[in-house]
């Protein structure tokens, strides 16, 4: 994914912090939930690819896109969106590396999020 986009959008984090000023417990809870759920969705995408299940693959990447957007995980959102749109257009052709790419981007995202708390 291009480095022209931030791993984490600082404005999104600022907006989440504004929801409970002076207390990062809400932000921490969101980061923890995201950190636990996203690997499950990546594994779901991997299994769907292996099974040739385009609909489940699309749903998994769509979920990753949405949750990443909510947290300002811009690069992972864009990566998931690219795979989702491609699968909608052409099915699972060319998606062999999708899960590995999502995992790598999630690792960068998770590291950046953990620096915030």
Phi, psi and omega in degrees: 000144183296140179280003178291344178253143179290151174298313178235131177281113183298331178294322178296319178295318178299318179296320178294322179294329179294339180290337174214078183305136176076004182217110182275009184298323178294313178299316180299318179297317179296316180297318180296316179297314179299317181293332178275323186278320186300316177301327178294320179290325177294317178295323177298318178296318179299312180295320179296319177299312182299326182271355182071027184263089184298318183299316180291322176300314180297316180298316181296314181291327176296319179295317177299317179301312183295312181293325177294321178297316180300329183261357180079020178277078192297314182293318179292322177301313181295322178296311179297320179297319179299315179292319179300309183296319179296317180295325178295326183277314190235011182075210186268005178301131178079012183260010185303326182263005185302309183297318179297320179292319177296319179298317180296317180291323177297320179300316177296318181296311182299318178298318180294321179293320181294335176291339183278341186244000000 
